[in-house]
């Protein structure tokens, strides 16, 4: 088995970014995805480079904070106060696809402007699996930039294959809340031992005040961090000859 352990939300707050780097340096985390529209993005990217990280993905985002483009440019994507809708199901059913593409391109461009190598694309709150047209747009961007993409739903894997884009064979998306512990992760990896490439989606963090102000998912992030650094999970990976890889190695 080849295993990618990806830390979502890099740049959400400095505490999140520090937690992800800690999990990469001292645990089994192998990759991360950055939120280019968030206020701590630039500082987080600088910190990543200082810690020897030279590649990661972009965490395309339509459900947290403000867009990179102006409110007038992406009016169908934001509320009256100029913020993104907080959940994909809160978004209008009819969004302007041109506005959407411009905003996603702006986020990718801002990421690339940092000099960090883009190695994959995924989405905050999996926003792109709720609408096939949106998913196809994201896949077209992944193909254009020649990077893999996360496919959170097996129902969409046939579309990924049609686009000839690389993706993990399966994603463990429930390493979360009550399942955010090494015992559960080991159990899931045992169940999937015949799968070639597995991705674990994770959200480790060092809790800071900024995170408390914007997220309800708090203490479990610390539990995730500790689980990813635990001796038990590291021993399991070693004993079972699991190869830890980045998205660029798919």
C-alpha positions as a printed Julia matrix, in Angstrom:
250×3 Matrix{Float64}:
   0.0    0.0     0.0
   1.05   3.55   -0.77
  -0.37   5.99    1.77
  -0.93   9.73    1.5
  -1.83  11.5     4.74
  -2.99  14.98    3.8
  -3.45  17.9     6.19
  -6.35  20.06    5.04
  -6.71  23.78    5.84
  -3.06  24.91    5.73
  -3.14  28.69    6.17
  -6.53  28.77    7.89
  -4.73  30.03   11.02
  -1.1   29.9    12.1
  -2.02  27.27   14.69
  -3.44  25.04   11.97
  -0.35  25.5     9.83
   1.97  24.79   12.76
   0.03  21.65   13.64
   0.28  20.35   10.08
   4.02  21.0     9.94
   4.42  19.24   13.29
   2.52  16.21   11.94
   4.71  16.19    8.83
   7.99  16.48   10.7
   7.17  14.23   13.66
   4.38  11.98   12.43
   3.08  10.17    9.36
   1.57  13.18    7.57
   3.01  13.43    4.07
   1.24  16.31    2.33
  -1.02  19.3     2.82
  -3.31  21.71    0.98
  -3.32  25.48    1.44
  -6.22  27.94    1.51
  -4.99  30.78   -0.71
  -7.8   33.19    0.21
  -7.23  33.18    3.97
  -5.41  35.98    5.86
  -2.64  33.7     7.17
  -1.83  32.15    3.78
   1.33  34.11    2.97
   2.82  33.77    6.45
   2.03  30.06    6.46
   3.68  29.51    3.08
   6.79  31.3     4.3
   6.85  29.05    7.36
   6.44  25.96    5.18
   9.48  26.9     3.1
  11.48  27.56    6.26
  10.66  24.0     7.31
  11.83  22.46    4.05
   8.42  22.01    2.43
   8.68  22.79   -1.28
   5.46  21.26   -2.64
   1.84  20.96   -1.59
  -1.68  21.2    -2.93
  -4.19  24.01   -3.12
  -7.33  23.67   -0.99
  -9.82  25.37   -3.31
 -12.31  27.18   -1.15
 -15.82  28.52   -1.66
 -17.1   28.14    1.92
 -14.77  30.02    4.28
 -13.76  33.67    4.44
 -13.8   36.04    1.49
 -12.95  35.43   -2.16
  -9.72  36.67   -3.67
 -11.65  38.54   -6.36
 -13.9   41.47   -5.52
 -17.5   40.97   -4.44
 -18.75  42.45   -7.71
 -16.68  39.98   -9.74
 -18.09  36.92   -7.95
 -21.51  38.11   -6.8
 -23.15  34.69   -7.23
 -20.63  33.05   -4.89
 -20.98  35.32   -1.87
 -23.5   36.61    0.64
 -24.51  40.27    0.95
 -21.58  40.93    3.31
 -19.08  39.64    0.75
 -18.26  36.37    2.5
 -18.54  32.9     1.03
 -21.53  30.81    2.06
 -20.45  28.67    5.03
 -21.5   25.29    3.62
 -21.89  23.95    0.06
 -25.6   23.29    0.63
 -26.09  26.97    1.58
 -24.86  28.09   -1.83
 -27.4   29.06   -4.5
 -28.26  26.24   -6.86
 -27.61  28.52   -9.81
 -24.11  29.96   -9.59
 -22.33  31.76  -12.37
 -19.82  29.25  -13.76
 -17.68  32.01  -15.27
 -17.41  33.68  -11.87
 -16.62  30.35  -10.28
 -13.84  29.59  -12.74
 -12.32  33.06  -12.31
 -12.23  32.7    -8.52
 -10.75  29.2    -8.6
  -8.11  30.37  -11.07
  -7.35  33.34   -8.82
  -6.76  31.0    -5.88
  -4.49  28.75   -7.93
  -2.59  31.76   -9.32
  -2.05  33.18   -5.85
  -0.74  29.81   -4.69
   1.66  29.53   -7.62
   2.88  33.11   -7.1
   4.48  32.03   -3.81
   6.94  29.79   -5.66
   5.59  26.69   -3.94
   5.24  23.73   -6.3
   1.6   22.76   -6.84
   1.25  18.99   -6.49
  -2.52  18.44   -6.28
  -5.97  19.99   -5.96
  -8.74  19.36   -3.45
 -11.62  21.37   -2.02
 -12.74  22.75    1.32
 -15.91  20.94    2.45
 -15.66  18.88   -0.78
 -17.66  21.65   -2.46
 -17.15  20.25   -5.94
 -18.89  16.9    -5.48
 -22.29  18.51   -4.95
 -22.55  19.59   -8.58
 -21.22  17.59  -11.52
 -20.6   20.71  -13.62
 -18.49  22.17  -10.84
 -16.62  18.89  -10.48
 -15.88  18.82  -14.2
 -14.55  22.37  -13.97
 -12.21  21.4   -11.13
 -11.06  18.36  -13.11
 -10.36  20.54  -16.14
  -8.17  22.77  -13.96
  -6.34  19.73  -12.57
  -5.72  18.55  -16.12
  -4.54  22.0   -17.21
  -2.04  22.22  -14.34
  -1.17  18.52  -14.69
  -1.77  17.59  -11.06
  -3.76  14.87   -9.26
  -7.09  15.61   -7.61
  -8.88  14.27   -4.55
 -12.06  12.37   -5.36
 -14.05  12.2    -2.11
 -16.86  10.11   -3.6
 -16.48   6.79   -5.43
 -19.55   7.78   -7.45
 -17.42  10.33   -9.3
 -14.3    8.2    -9.85
 -15.45   7.24  -13.37
 -15.4   10.93  -14.32
 -11.87  11.32  -12.94
 -10.77   8.4   -15.1
 -12.44   9.9   -18.17
 -10.37  13.04  -17.65
  -7.27  10.83  -17.31
  -6.31  12.5   -14.03
  -4.44  10.76  -11.24
  -6.18  10.32   -7.89
  -5.86   8.03   -4.86
  -7.92   4.88   -5.27
  -9.84   5.57   -2.08
 -10.0    8.26    0.59
 -10.44   7.67    4.3
 -12.63  10.66    5.07
 -13.93   9.64    8.48
 -10.71  10.07   10.49
 -12.71  12.78   12.21
 -14.36  13.59   15.55
 -14.9   10.34   17.47
 -12.88   8.37   14.92
  -9.87  10.67   15.2
  -7.56   8.22   16.98
  -4.8    5.83   16.03
  -6.84   2.69   16.78
  -9.53   3.65   14.28
  -6.98   4.65   11.65
  -5.13   1.34   12.04
  -8.44  -0.51   11.73
  -9.3    1.29    8.48
  -5.85   0.74    7.01
  -6.1   -2.98    7.77
  -9.44  -3.1     5.96
  -7.9   -1.45    2.9
  -4.61  -3.36    2.83
  -5.21  -4.58   -0.74
  -5.75  -1.06   -2.14
  -2.83   0.43   -4.07
  -3.05   4.14   -3.15
  -5.01   5.34   -0.1
  -5.44   8.92    1.09
  -6.23   9.85    4.68
  -7.85  13.27    5.05
  -6.8   14.86    8.34
  -7.19  18.19   10.15
  -4.45  18.46   12.8
  -3.83  21.78   14.5
  -2.41  23.58   17.46
  -5.49  25.41   18.71
  -5.18  29.2    18.69
  -7.6   32.05   19.31
  -8.09  32.67   15.59
  -9.24  29.08   15.1
 -11.65  29.34   18.02
 -13.22  32.36   16.34
 -13.93  30.66   13.01
 -14.26  26.91   13.56
 -16.32  24.6    15.74
 -13.95  21.69   15.06
 -11.36  22.32   17.76
 -10.27  19.74   20.35
 -10.43  16.88   17.88
  -7.77  18.63   15.81
  -5.37  18.19   18.74
  -6.41  14.56   19.08
  -5.76  14.03   15.37
  -2.32  15.59   15.71
  -1.39  13.32   18.59
  -2.7   10.25   16.76
  -0.65  11.02   13.65
   2.47  11.38   15.81
   1.81   8.32   17.96
   4.35   5.52   18.22
   1.54   3.01   17.58
   0.67   4.39   14.15
   4.32   4.81   13.16
   5.03   1.21   14.18
   2.0   -0.06   12.24
   3.14   1.74    9.1
   6.67   0.36    9.43
   5.66  -3.2    10.33
   3.23  -3.39    7.41
   5.69  -1.92    4.93
   3.3    0.89    4.04
   4.98   3.4     1.75
   4.31   7.0     2.8
   4.08   9.21   -0.29
   3.05  12.65   -1.5
   0.46  13.31   -4.2
   3.28  13.94   -6.68
   4.34  10.31   -6.27
   1.05   8.74   -7.39
